[in-house]
Amino acid sequence: MFGVVPKTLWERAYAPADAKNRIPMAAKVLLLESAERKILVDTGNSPYMNPKLQDIYGITFEEYSLETSLSAHGLQTSDITDVLLTHLHFDHVGGAVLGDGSPRFAHAKHYVQRDHYAWAKQPTEKDRASFVTEMYEPLFERNMVELLDGAGEIFPGVCVEPLFGHTQAMQGVIVRDGASTLFYPADLMPTGAHVPVPYVMGYDNHPLITIAEKKRLLPRIIDEEWIVVFEHDALRDAARVVMGDKGPMLSPPITLTA
Ligand SMILES: [Zn+2]
């Protein structure tokens, strides 16, 4: 998760690794509610994924699942109107399709960047293992996906921003309510420990592009006091970023409830 950063440093910045060199992680889904829409950003992992792979990554659904998390907000999967998919890697799209190939969010329109879908059809050897076609092709077969072309405002106050370092045309999501800005960077900054510019994942197809994208966005994140949501962070939901002596650093964590 930390590329070329030495383990002694990332263990201090994030958490100690277990005997298999794994760290605690999450696959968090963002729920955005308005009177008309119930929007999810990403869908987490699939409970129907090959058990061997689930074991390798230590994926469990005992503590959290989409159904229990939605019901805590008085919602069911059928209430979801829209699913913004940042990209089609299994730990982001896995929750979108059930074991029999039917859509989990039966009434929802799903959104992904056209460029990213083209990439997913012909991935490189480096990220091929992250694309599990059964997890998203059923949505395309049922015409439940709208392909997006570049940046734009998808719903009032909800914008997408394509990013190219992690994988081709992953879309970050920026939400503004007039008072504050929420940024869901997906795998650009998967945990709070990835805020420092050189803390880049070994998973990234183009680490130098990830670095350039972080350098481009961090001044706005800091100046405009964006709340950054960390999708894979098991230790914190979100935080603002401030400029410290050694560069950008996290403010105290923020728990997202509504
Ligand atoms: Zn990814």
py3Dmol code that shows the C-alpha trace and the ligand (Angstrom):
import py3Dmol

protein = """\
ATOM      1  CA  MET A   1       0.000   0.000   0.000  1.00  0.00           C
ATOM      2  CA  PHE A   2       2.990   2.329   0.369  1.00  0.00           C
ATOM      3  CA  GLY A   3       5.175   1.509  -2.640  1.00  0.00           C
ATOM      4  CA  VAL A   4       8.820   2.370  -2.040  1.00  0.00           C
ATOM      5  CA  VAL A   5       8.286   3.949   1.403  1.00  0.00           C
ATOM      6  CA  PRO A   6      10.273   1.865   3.964  1.00  0.00           C
ATOM      7  CA  LYS A   7       8.157  -0.295   6.256  1.00  0.00           C
ATOM      8  CA  THR A   8       9.512   1.322   9.436  1.00  0.00           C
ATOM      9  CA  LEU A   9       8.151   4.655   8.169  1.00  0.00           C
ATOM     10  CA  TRP A  10       4.728   3.513   6.930  1.00  0.00           C
ATOM     11  CA  GLU A  11       4.105   1.402  10.034  1.00  0.00           C
ATOM     12  CA  ARG A  12       4.649   4.558  12.077  1.00  0.00           C
ATOM     13  CA  ALA A  13       2.498   6.659   9.721  1.00  0.00           C
ATOM     14  CA  TYR A  14      -0.368   4.145   9.557  1.00  0.00           C
ATOM     15  CA  ALA A  15      -0.424   0.912  11.581  1.00  0.00           C
ATOM     16  CA  PRO A  16       1.743  -2.150  12.304  1.00  0.00           C
ATOM     17  CA  ALA A  17       1.471  -5.007   9.799  1.00  0.00           C
ATOM     18  CA  ASP A  18       0.425  -8.554  10.762  1.00  0.00           C
ATOM     19  CA  ALA A  19       2.506 -11.712  10.261  1.00  0.00           C
ATOM     20  CA  LYS A  20       1.440 -11.783   6.570  1.00  0.00           C
ATOM     21  CA  ASN A  21       2.443  -8.124   6.197  1.00  0.00           C
ATOM     22  CA  ARG A  22      -1.196  -6.975   6.027  1.00  0.00           C
ATOM     23  CA  ILE A  23      -2.556  -3.796   7.595  1.00  0.00           C
ATOM     24  CA  PRO A  24      -6.085  -2.993   8.809  1.00  0.00           C
ATOM     25  CA  MET A  25      -8.111  -1.548   5.944  1.00  0.00           C
ATOM     26  CA  ALA A  26     -11.700  -0.734   5.028  1.00  0.00           C
ATOM     27  CA  ALA A  27     -13.667  -0.385   1.785  1.00  0.00           C
ATOM     28  CA  LYS A  28     -15.989   2.483   2.671  1.00  0.00           C
ATOM     29  CA  VAL A  29     -19.014   3.581   0.714  1.00  0.00           C
ATOM     30  CA  LEU A  30     -20.134   7.207   0.781  1.00  0.00           C
ATOM     31  CA  LEU A  31     -23.894   7.841   0.982  1.00  0.00           C
ATOM     32  CA  LEU A  32     -25.189  11.204  -0.260  1.00  0.00           C
ATOM     33  CA  GLU A  33     -28.832  11.982   0.470  1.00  0.00           C
ATOM     34  CA  SER A  34     -31.139  14.681  -0.877  1.00  0.00           C
ATOM     35  CA  ALA A  35     -34.925  14.800  -1.091  1.00  0.00           C
ATOM     36  CA  GLU A  36     -34.866  13.257  -4.586  1.00  0.00           C
ATOM     37  CA  ARG A  37     -31.745  11.121  -4.626  1.00  0.00           C
ATOM     38  CA  LYS A  38     -29.904   8.530  -2.597  1.00  0.00           C
ATOM     39  CA  ILE A  39     -26.446   8.360  -4.128  1.00  0.00           C
ATOM     40  CA  LEU A  40     -23.671   5.902  -3.295  1.00  0.00           C
ATOM     41  CA  VAL A  41     -20.052   6.515  -4.154  1.00  0.00           C
ATOM     42  CA  ASP A  42     -18.432   3.090  -4.709  1.00  0.00           C
ATOM     43  CA  THR A  43     -19.810  -0.195  -3.378  1.00  0.00           C
ATOM     44  CA  GLY A  44     -16.984  -1.893  -1.465  1.00  0.00           C
ATOM     45  CA  ASN A  45     -16.014  -5.545  -1.725  1.00  0.00           C
ATOM     46  CA  SER A  46     -18.066  -8.497  -2.932  1.00  0.00           C
ATOM     47  CA  PRO A  47     -19.176 -11.184  -0.452  1.00  0.00           C
ATOM     48  CA  TYR A  48     -19.383 -13.452  -3.531  1.00  0.00           C
ATOM     49  CA  MET A  49     -15.717 -13.101  -4.444  1.00  0.00           C
ATOM     50  CA  ASN A  50     -13.610 -16.264  -4.660  1.00  0.00           C
ATOM     51  CA  PRO A  51     -13.105 -17.322  -0.969  1.00  0.00           C
ATOM     52  CA  LYS A  52      -9.413 -17.962  -1.592  1.00  0.00           C
ATOM     53  CA  LEU A  53      -8.920 -14.339  -2.660  1.00  0.00           C
ATOM     54  CA  GLN A  54     -11.025 -13.082   0.258  1.00  0.00           C
ATOM     55  CA  ASP A  55      -8.736 -15.036   2.566  1.00  0.00           C
ATOM     56  CA  ILE A  56      -5.569 -13.653   0.971  1.00  0.00           C
ATOM     57  CA  TYR A  57      -6.776 -10.101   1.573  1.00  0.00           C
ATOM     58  CA  GLY A  58      -8.477 -10.965   4.888  1.00  0.00           C
ATOM     59  CA  ILE A  59     -11.814  -9.555   3.673  1.00  0.00           C
ATOM     60  CA  THR A  60     -14.731 -10.089   6.091  1.00  0.00           C
ATOM     61  CA  PHE A  61     -18.297  -8.794   6.240  1.00  0.00           C
ATOM     62  CA  GLU A  62     -18.929  -9.646   9.895  1.00  0.00           C
ATOM     63  CA  GLU A  63     -18.508  -6.130  11.210  1.00  0.00           C
ATOM     64  CA  TYR A  64     -19.904  -4.148   8.272  1.00  0.00           C
ATOM     65  CA  SER A  65     -22.083  -4.857   5.259  1.00  0.00           C
ATOM     66  CA  LEU A  66     -23.944  -2.635   2.809  1.00  0.00           C
ATOM     67  CA  GLU A  67     -27.345  -3.828   4.051  1.00  0.00           C
ATOM     68  CA  THR A  68     -26.653  -3.126   7.743  1.00  0.00           C
ATOM     69  CA  SER A  69     -24.979   0.208   7.001  1.00  0.00           C
ATOM     70  CA  LEU A  70     -27.877   1.325   4.789  1.00  0.00           C
ATOM     71  CA  SER A  71     -30.502   0.177   7.288  1.00  0.00           C
ATOM     72  CA  ALA A  72     -28.808   2.321   9.939  1.00  0.00           C
ATOM     73  CA  HIS A  73     -29.909   5.230   7.688  1.00  0.00           C
ATOM     74  CA  GLY A  74     -33.406   3.821   7.187  1.00  0.00           C
ATOM     75  CA  LEU A  75     -32.587   2.716   3.639  1.00  0.00           C
ATOM     76  CA  GLN A  76     -32.611  -0.469   1.601  1.00  0.00           C
ATOM     77  CA  THR A  77     -30.569  -1.294  -1.479  1.00  0.00           C
ATOM     78  CA  SER A  78     -33.703  -0.708  -3.597  1.00  0.00           C
ATOM     79  CA  ASP A  79     -33.852   2.937  -2.421  1.00  0.00           C
ATOM     80  CA  ILE A  80     -30.516   3.813  -4.052  1.00  0.00           C
ATOM     81  CA  THR A  81     -31.067   5.999  -7.131  1.00  0.00           C
ATOM     82  CA  ASP A  82     -27.473   6.425  -8.315  1.00  0.00           C
ATOM     83  CA  VAL A  83     -24.112   4.701  -7.871  1.00  0.00           C
ATOM     84  CA  LEU A  84     -21.011   6.706  -8.755  1.00  0.00           C
ATOM     85  CA  LEU A  85     -18.213   4.209  -9.373  1.00  0.00           C
ATOM     86  CA  THR A  86     -14.764   5.759  -9.008  1.00  0.00           C
ATOM     87  CA  HIS A  87     -13.308   2.845 -10.980  1.00  0.00           C
ATOM     88  CA  LEU A  88     -13.915  -0.849 -11.632  1.00  0.00           C
ATOM     89  CA  HIS A  89     -11.283  -2.461  -9.377  1.00  0.00           C
ATOM     90  CA  PHE A  90     -12.869  -5.270  -7.334  1.00  0.00           C
ATOM     91  CA  ASP A  91     -12.658  -3.479  -3.995  1.00  0.00           C
ATOM     92  CA  HIS A  92     -14.687  -0.533  -5.375  1.00  0.00           C
ATOM     93  CA  VAL A  93     -17.283  -2.180  -7.634  1.00  0.00           C
ATOM     94  CA  GLY A  94     -17.588  -5.540  -5.825  1.00  0.00           C
ATOM     95  CA  GLY A  95     -20.775  -4.622  -3.980  1.00  0.00           C
ATOM     96  CA  ALA A  96     -22.680  -3.660  -7.139  1.00  0.00           C
ATOM     97  CA  VAL A  97     -23.661  -7.158  -8.308  1.00  0.00           C
ATOM     98  CA  LEU A  98     -25.076 -10.152  -6.396  1.00  0.00           C
ATOM     99  CA  GLY A  99     -23.777 -13.721  -6.617  1.00  0.00           C
ATOM    100  CA  ASP A 100     -26.261 -14.645  -9.364  1.00  0.00           C
ATOM    101  CA  GLY A 101     -25.218 -11.674 -11.522  1.00  0.00           C
ATOM    102  CA  SER A 102     -28.267  -9.552 -10.730  1.00  0.00           C
ATOM    103  CA  PRO A 103     -27.733  -5.915  -9.777  1.00  0.00           C
ATOM    104  CA  ARG A 104     -27.679  -5.226  -6.062  1.00  0.00           C
ATOM    105  CA  PHE A 105     -29.087  -1.726  -6.565  1.00  0.00           C
ATOM    106  CA  ALA A 106     -31.900  -2.694  -8.883  1.00  0.00           C
ATOM    107  CA  HIS A 107     -33.288   0.832  -9.384  1.00  0.00           C
ATOM    108  CA  ALA A 108     -29.993   2.686  -9.641  1.00  0.00           C
ATOM    109  CA  LYS A 109     -28.171   4.202 -12.555  1.00  0.00           C
ATOM    110  CA  HIS A 110     -24.427   3.550 -12.327  1.00  0.00           C
ATOM    111  CA  TYR A 111     -21.757   5.958 -13.582  1.00  0.00           C
ATOM    112  CA  VAL A 112     -18.167   5.342 -14.665  1.00  0.00           C
ATOM    113  CA  GLN A 113     -15.764   7.191 -16.965  1.00  0.00           C
ATOM    114  CA  ARG A 114     -15.847   5.955 -20.587  1.00  0.00           C
ATOM    115  CA  ASP A 115     -12.020   5.995 -20.715  1.00  0.00           C
ATOM    116  CA  HIS A 116     -11.845   3.852 -17.640  1.00  0.00           C
ATOM    117  CA  TYR A 117     -14.248   1.244 -19.017  1.00  0.00           C
ATOM    118  CA  ALA A 118     -12.165   1.044 -22.198  1.00  0.00           C
ATOM    119  CA  TRP A 119      -9.077   0.482 -20.030  1.00  0.00           C
ATOM    120  CA  ALA A 120     -10.847  -2.194 -17.958  1.00  0.00           C
ATOM    121  CA  LYS A 121     -11.519  -4.123 -21.167  1.00  0.00           C
ATOM    122  CA  GLN A 122      -7.799  -4.148 -21.999  1.00  0.00           C
ATOM    123  CA  PRO A 123      -5.937  -3.677 -18.718  1.00  0.00           C
ATOM    124  CA  THR A 124      -2.173  -3.915 -18.444  1.00  0.00           C
ATOM    125  CA  GLU A 125      -0.506  -6.903 -16.791  1.00  0.00           C
ATOM    126  CA  LYS A 126      -0.038  -4.614 -13.777  1.00  0.00           C
ATOM    127  CA  ASP A 127      -3.690  -4.095 -12.875  1.00  0.00           C
ATOM    128  CA  ARG A 128      -5.376  -6.983 -14.716  1.00  0.00           C
ATOM    129  CA  ALA A 129      -5.869  -8.906 -11.439  1.00  0.00           C
ATOM    130  CA  SER A 130      -7.895  -5.999 -10.009  1.00  0.00           C
ATOM    131  CA  PHE A 131     -10.628  -6.288 -12.685  1.00  0.00           C
ATOM    132  CA  VAL A 132     -13.184  -9.061 -12.068  1.00  0.00           C
ATOM    133  CA  THR A 133     -15.595  -8.746 -14.993  1.00  0.00           C
ATOM    134  CA  GLU A 134     -18.473 -10.644 -13.275  1.00  0.00           C
ATOM    135  CA  MET A 135     -18.634  -7.759 -10.825  1.00  0.00           C
ATOM    136  CA  TYR A 136     -19.622  -5.146 -13.422  1.00  0.00           C
ATOM    137  CA  GLU A 137     -20.375  -6.618 -16.859  1.00  0.00           C
ATOM    138  CA  PRO A 138     -23.935  -7.605 -15.765  1.00  0.00           C
ATOM    139  CA  LEU A 139     -24.639  -3.892 -15.204  1.00  0.00           C
ATOM    140  CA  PHE A 140     -23.502  -3.019 -18.738  1.00  0.00           C
ATOM    141  CA  GLU A 141     -25.512  -5.928 -20.180  1.00  0.00           C
ATOM    142  CA  ARG A 142     -28.632  -4.520 -18.524  1.00  0.00           C
ATOM    143  CA  ASN A 143     -27.955  -0.963 -19.727  1.00  0.00           C
ATOM    144  CA  MET A 144     -27.640   0.291 -16.162  1.00  0.00           C
ATOM    145  CA  VAL A 145     -24.401   2.222 -16.705  1.00  0.00           C
ATOM    146  CA  GLU A 146     -23.971   5.749 -18.004  1.00  0.00           C
ATOM    147  CA  LEU A 147     -20.475   6.370 -19.358  1.00  0.00           C
ATOM    148  CA  LEU A 148     -19.110   9.814 -18.479  1.00  0.00           C
ATOM    149  CA  ASP A 149     -16.678  11.853 -20.564  1.00  0.00           C
ATOM    150  CA  GLY A 150     -14.319  13.816 -18.333  1.00  0.00           C
ATOM    151  CA  ALA A 151     -14.965  16.186 -15.451  1.00  0.00           C
ATOM    152  CA  GLY A 152     -18.394  17.623 -14.761  1.00  0.00           C
ATOM    153  CA  GLU A 153     -21.274  18.260 -12.373  1.00  0.00           C
ATOM    154  CA  ILE A 154     -23.331  15.070 -12.321  1.00  0.00           C
ATOM    155  CA  PHE A 155     -25.938  16.251  -9.797  1.00  0.00           C
ATOM    156  CA  PRO A 156     -26.312  19.714  -8.253  1.00  0.00           C
ATOM    157  CA  GLY A 157     -23.225  20.163  -6.060  1.00  0.00           C
ATOM    158  CA  VAL A 158     -21.722  16.786  -6.998  1.00  0.00           C
ATOM    159  CA  CYS A 159     -18.776  16.879  -9.417  1.00  0.00           C
ATOM    160  CA  VAL A 160     -16.462  14.188 -10.752  1.00  0.00           C
ATOM    161  CA  GLU A 161     -12.778  14.723 -11.493  1.00  0.00           C
ATOM    162  CA  PRO A 162     -10.929  12.122 -13.597  1.00  0.00           C
ATOM    163  CA  LEU A 163      -7.507  11.070 -12.291  1.00  0.00           C
ATOM    164  CA  PHE A 164      -4.921   9.018 -14.158  1.00  0.00           C
ATOM    165  CA  GLY A 165      -2.142   7.897 -11.784  1.00  0.00           C
ATOM    166  CA  HIS A 166      -3.793   4.927 -10.063  1.00  0.00           C
ATOM    167  CA  THR A 167      -5.555   3.647 -13.170  1.00  0.00           C
ATOM    168  CA  GLN A 168      -6.870   5.225 -16.366  1.00  0.00           C
ATOM    169  CA  ALA A 169      -9.648   7.780 -15.667  1.00  0.00           C
ATOM    170  CA  MET A 170     -10.533   6.877 -12.098  1.00  0.00           C
ATOM    171  CA  GLN A 171     -12.982   9.566 -10.969  1.00  0.00           C
ATOM    172  CA  GLY A 172     -12.653  11.412  -7.674  1.00  0.00           C
ATOM    173  CA  VAL A 173     -15.861  12.984  -6.346  1.00  0.00           C
ATOM    174  CA  ILE A 174     -16.204  16.537  -5.014  1.00  0.00           C
ATOM    175  CA  VAL A 175     -19.360  17.468  -3.084  1.00  0.00           C
ATOM    176  CA  ARG A 176     -20.246  21.068  -2.207  1.00  0.00           C
ATOM    177  CA  ASP A 177     -23.203  22.169  -0.092  1.00  0.00           C
ATOM    178  CA  GLY A 178     -22.388  25.875  -0.097  1.00  0.00           C
ATOM    179  CA  ALA A 179     -20.799  25.726   3.357  1.00  0.00           C
ATOM    180  CA  SER A 180     -18.156  23.026   3.014  1.00  0.00           C
ATOM    181  CA  THR A 181     -16.493  20.799   0.435  1.00  0.00           C
ATOM    182  CA  LEU A 182     -16.137  17.042   0.725  1.00  0.00           C
ATOM    183  CA  PHE A 183     -13.560  15.268  -1.443  1.00  0.00           C
ATOM    184  CA  TYR A 184     -13.620  11.528  -2.088  1.00  0.00           C
ATOM    185  CA  PRO A 185     -10.274  10.886  -3.800  1.00  0.00           C
ATOM    186  CA  ALA A 186     -10.659   7.084  -3.969  1.00  0.00           C
ATOM    187  CA  ASP A 187      -7.233   5.520  -4.546  1.00  0.00           C
ATOM    188  CA  LEU A 188      -5.446   8.845  -5.055  1.00  0.00           C
ATOM    189  CA  MET A 189      -5.266   9.003  -1.236  1.00  0.00           C
ATOM    190  CA  PRO A 190      -6.654   5.656  -0.009  1.00  0.00           C
ATOM    191  CA  THR A 191      -5.791   6.358   3.654  1.00  0.00           C
ATOM    192  CA  GLY A 192      -4.853   9.411   5.685  1.00  0.00           C
ATOM    193  CA  ALA A 193      -1.253   8.162   5.631  1.00  0.00           C
ATOM    194  CA  HIS A 194      -1.249   8.768   1.845  1.00  0.00           C
ATOM    195  CA  VAL A 195      -1.590  12.542   2.172  1.00  0.00           C
ATOM    196  CA  PRO A 196       2.202  13.180   2.061  1.00  0.00           C
ATOM    197  CA  VAL A 197       3.160  13.461  -1.625  1.00  0.00           C
ATOM    198  CA  PRO A 198       5.709  10.557  -1.812  1.00  0.00           C
ATOM    199  CA  TYR A 199       3.413   8.067  -0.008  1.00  0.00           C
ATOM    200  CA  VAL A 200       2.191   6.424  -3.211  1.00  0.00           C
ATOM    201  CA  MET A 201       0.890   2.875  -3.626  1.00  0.00           C
ATOM    202  CA  GLY A 202       2.756   0.072  -5.409  1.00  0.00           C
ATOM    203  CA  TYR A 203      -0.621  -0.660  -7.034  1.00  0.00           C
ATOM    204  CA  ASP A 204      -0.538   2.584  -9.052  1.00  0.00           C
ATOM    205  CA  ASN A 205      -0.007   2.201 -12.799  1.00  0.00           C
ATOM    206  CA  HIS A 206       1.685   5.590 -13.026  1.00  0.00           C
ATOM    207  CA  PRO A 207       3.161   6.674  -9.660  1.00  0.00           C
ATOM    208  CA  LEU A 208       4.631   9.898 -11.091  1.00  0.00           C
ATOM    209  CA  ILE A 209       1.181  10.921 -12.331  1.00  0.00           C
ATOM    210  CA  THR A 210      -0.268  10.182  -8.868  1.00  0.00           C
ATOM    211  CA  ILE A 211       2.426  12.458  -7.414  1.00  0.00           C
ATOM    212  CA  ALA A 212       1.621  15.224  -9.930  1.00  0.00           C
ATOM    213  CA  GLU A 213      -2.116  14.906  -9.196  1.00  0.00           C
ATOM    214  CA  LYS A 214      -1.545  15.138  -5.444  1.00  0.00           C
ATOM    215  CA  LYS A 215       0.687  18.194  -5.926  1.00  0.00           C
ATOM    216  CA  ARG A 216      -1.984  19.805  -8.123  1.00  0.00           C
ATOM    217  CA  LEU A 217      -4.885  19.162  -5.727  1.00  0.00           C
ATOM    218  CA  LEU A 218      -3.287  19.557  -2.277  1.00  0.00           C
ATOM    219  CA  PRO A 219      -3.047  23.394  -2.400  1.00  0.00           C
ATOM    220  CA  ARG A 220      -6.826  23.568  -3.053  1.00  0.00           C
ATOM    221  CA  ILE A 221      -7.536  20.897  -0.422  1.00  0.00           C
ATOM    222  CA  ILE A 222      -5.580  22.948   2.118  1.00  0.00           C
ATOM    223  CA  ASP A 223      -6.657  26.488   1.089  1.00  0.00           C
ATOM    224  CA  GLU A 224     -10.356  25.671   0.678  1.00  0.00           C
ATOM    225  CA  GLU A 225     -10.384  23.415   3.778  1.00  0.00           C
ATOM    226  CA  TRP A 226     -11.815  20.407   1.972  1.00  0.00           C
ATOM    227  CA  ILE A 227     -12.839  17.421   4.101  1.00  0.00           C
ATOM    228  CA  VAL A 228     -11.038  14.466   2.522  1.00  0.00           C
ATOM    229  CA  VAL A 229     -12.729  11.050   2.857  1.00  0.00           C
ATOM    230  CA  PHE A 230     -10.334   8.092   3.067  1.00  0.00           C
ATOM    231  CA  GLU A 231     -12.040   5.106   1.452  1.00  0.00           C
ATOM    232  CA  HIS A 232      -9.592   2.414   2.592  1.00  0.00           C
ATOM    233  CA  ASP A 233      -8.646   3.873   5.993  1.00  0.00           C
ATOM    234  CA  ALA A 234      -9.635   1.622   8.914  1.00  0.00           C
ATOM    235  CA  LEU A 235      -8.467   4.231  11.443  1.00  0.00           C
ATOM    236  CA  ARG A 236     -10.302   7.374  10.343  1.00  0.00           C
ATOM    237  CA  ASP A 237     -13.183   8.379   8.064  1.00  0.00           C
ATOM    238  CA  ALA A 238     -11.994  11.762   6.949  1.00  0.00           C
ATOM    239  CA  ALA A 239      -9.867  14.784   7.817  1.00  0.00           C
ATOM    240  CA  ARG A 240      -8.889  18.234   6.644  1.00  0.00           C
ATOM    241  CA  VAL A 241      -5.274  18.801   5.594  1.00  0.00           C
ATOM    242  CA  VAL A 242      -3.005  21.605   6.766  1.00  0.00           C
ATOM    243  CA  MET A 243       0.478  22.679   5.693  1.00  0.00           C
ATOM    244  CA  GLY A 244       3.043  21.556   8.267  1.00  0.00           C
ATOM    245  CA  ASP A 245       6.803  22.163   8.504  1.00  0.00           C
ATOM    246  CA  LYS A 246       7.507  19.032   6.423  1.00  0.00           C
ATOM    247  CA  GLY A 247       4.613  19.484   3.971  1.00  0.00           C
ATOM    248  CA  PRO A 248       0.881  18.651   3.942  1.00  0.00           C
ATOM    249  CA  MET A 249      -0.328  16.863   7.092  1.00  0.00           C
ATOM    250  CA  LEU A 250      -3.615  15.644   8.574  1.00  0.00           C
ATOM    251  CA  SER A 251      -5.796  17.619  10.947  1.00  0.00           C
ATOM    252  CA  PRO A 252      -7.654  15.657  13.662  1.00  0.00           C
ATOM    253  CA  PRO A 253      -9.895  12.971  12.170  1.00  0.00           C
ATOM    254  CA  ILE A 254     -13.544  13.690  11.362  1.00  0.00           C
ATOM    255  CA  THR A 255     -16.252  11.038  11.796  1.00  0.00           C
ATOM    256  CA  LEU A 256     -18.854  11.162   9.039  1.00  0.00           C
ATOM    257  CA  THR A 257     -22.405  10.548  10.143  1.00  0.00           C
ATOM    258  CA  ALA A 258     -24.706  12.542   7.918  1.00  0.00           C
TER     259      ALA A 258
END
"""
ligand_1 = """\
1
ZN
Zn -8.056 0.748 -7.337
"""
view = py3Dmol.view(width=600, height=400)
view.addModel(protein, "pdb")
view.setStyle({"model": 0}, {"cartoon": {"style": "trace"}})
view.addModel(ligand_1, "xyz")
view.setStyle({"model": 1}, {"stick": {}})
view.zoomTo()
view.show()
